Amino acid sequence: MNDAALKSDIQDIVVDEVFPHAPETIWKALTTGALVSRWLMAPTGFEAVVGNRFTYQTTCGGAWDGVIHCEVLEIIPNKRLSYSWKGGHEDNVGYGARLDTVVTFTLSRVAEGTRVRLVHMGFVLPKNETAFRSMGEGWKKVVRNLGAIADEQD
């Protein structure tokens, strides 16, 4: 298979929203574990420090225990947070299939406040089709929830 054919099998989820808050307010909601648990899910061991490993727990499925393993890859305060997002099990097909992806939040100051661009990249199709579809819809809701938590912080 050539490189072009391989790339066509990789898909990313992109969510782009503008919130009427300063980047610092959004950043706090993105990087404070207690706040993250309110708009996404409760992280275990999360610190906004490059190299920090943490987990999320979601619904188990098949041979997968439901643990999402993450590692902070990049921190640029008030601008970018990136972490790996790995889970699933090789024996699963559909829900709980092996997933090895990266989540990046990029914040940009705009006249209306802050643009939040979430990119969850690296879904290998068709293997990750179930996760790609459900998380594609899920991230839209989660990013809106992030805005609601930011509303409370102002």
C-alpha positions in Angstrom: 0.0 0.0 0.0 1.4 3.4 -0.8 1.5 6.4 1.6 -1.6 8.1 0.0 -3.7 5.0 0.6 -2.5 4.7 4.2 -3.3 8.3 4.9 -6.9 7.9 3.6 -7.5 5.4 6.5 -6.6 8.0 9.2 -9.3 10.4 10.4 -9.4 13.2 12.8 -12.2 14.8 14.9 -12.2 18.6 14.8 -14.4 20.8 17.0 -14.1 24.6 16.7 -16.0 26.9 19.1 -15.7 30.5 20.3 -16.5 31.4 23.9 -16.9 34.8 25.5 -14.0 34.3 27.9 -10.3 35.1 28.1 -7.9 32.3 27.2 -6.8 32.2 30.9 -10.4 31.3 32.0 -10.6 28.5 29.4 -7.1 27.3 30.3 -8.1 27.0 33.9 -11.1 24.8 32.9 -8.8 22.7 30.7 -6.0 22.2 33.2 -7.6 21.9 36.6 -8.5 18.3 37.4 -11.6 19.1 39.4 -13.0 21.2 36.6 -12.0 18.7 33.9 -14.1 16.1 35.8 -17.1 18.4 35.3 -17.0 18.9 31.6 -15.3 15.7 30.4 -14.8 12.9 33.0 -12.8 12.6 36.2 -9.0 12.2 35.4 -6.9 10.2 37.8 -3.4 11.6 38.4 -3.8 14.6 36.0 -1.3 17.5 36.2 -0.7 19.9 33.4 3.0 19.0 33.2 4.7 17.5 30.1 5.4 13.8 30.7 2.7 13.4 33.3 0.7 10.2 32.9 -2.9 10.0 33.9 -6.1 8.0 33.2 -9.8 8.3 32.6 -12.2 5.5 33.3 -15.1 4.9 30.9 -17.5 2.0 30.2 -15.8 -1.4 29.9 -16.4 -3.4 26.8 -15.3 -6.9 25.7 -11.7 -7.5 26.7 -11.2 -3.8 27.4 -11.2 -2.6 31.1 -12.4 0.9 30.1 -9.2 2.7 31.1 -8.0 5.4 28.8 -4.2 6.0 29.3 -3.0 9.5 28.7 0.3 11.3 28.8 0.7 15.1 28.5 2.7 15.8 25.4 2.7 19.6 25.1 1.9 22.6 27.3 1.9 26.2 26.2 0.1 28.0 29.0 -3.1 29.7 27.8 -2.5 28.4 24.2 -2.1 24.7 23.8 -2.6 21.4 25.7 -1.9 18.1 24.0 -2.0 14.6 25.3 -2.0 11.0 24.1 -5.3 9.1 24.4 -4.8 5.3 24.3 -7.3 2.5 25.2 -9.1 -0.5 24.0 -8.0 -4.0 23.4 -6.7 -5.9 20.4 -9.4 -8.6 20.8 -12.2 -6.1 20.5 -14.1 -5.2 17.3 -16.3 -2.1 17.4 -16.5 -0.6 20.9 -13.3 -1.0 22.8 -11.1 -1.7 19.8 -7.4 -0.7 20.3 -7.1 3.1 20.0 -3.9 5.1 19.9 -4.7 8.8 19.3 -3.7 12.4 20.4 -6.0 15.1 21.7 -5.0 18.7 21.3 -6.7 21.9 22.5 -5.6 25.1 20.9 -6.7 28.4 22.3 -6.6 31.6 20.3 -7.7 35.1 21.4 -10.3 36.6 19.2 -12.5 39.7 19.4 -15.4 37.7 20.8 -13.2 36.0 23.5 -11.4 32.7 22.8 -11.5 30.2 20.0 -11.1 26.7 21.2 -10.1 24.2 18.6 -10.1 20.6 19.6 -8.4 18.1 17.3 -8.6 14.4 18.3 -6.3 12.8 15.7 -5.3 9.3 14.6 -8.5 7.2 14.2 -7.6 4.3 12.0 -10.6 3.3 9.9 -12.3 0.9 9.7 -10.8 -0.4 13.0 -11.7 2.7 15.0 -15.0 3.5 13.2 -17.2 3.0 16.3 -15.0 5.3 18.4 -14.6 7.9 15.6 -18.4 8.1 15.3 -19.4 8.2 18.9 -16.5 10.5 20.0 -17.1 12.8 17.1 -20.6 13.5 18.5 -19.3 13.3 22.1 -16.6 15.9 21.7 -19.1 18.5 20.3 -21.1 18.2 23.6 -18.0 18.1 25.8 -16.6 21.3 24.3 -19.9 23.0 24.9 -19.7 21.7 28.5 -16.2 23.3 28.7 -17.8 26.6 27.9 -20.4 26.2 30.6 -17.7 25.5 33.2 -15.8 28.6 31.9 -19.0 30.6 32.4 -18.9 29.8 36.1 -15.2 30.8 36.4 -15.7 34.4 35.3 
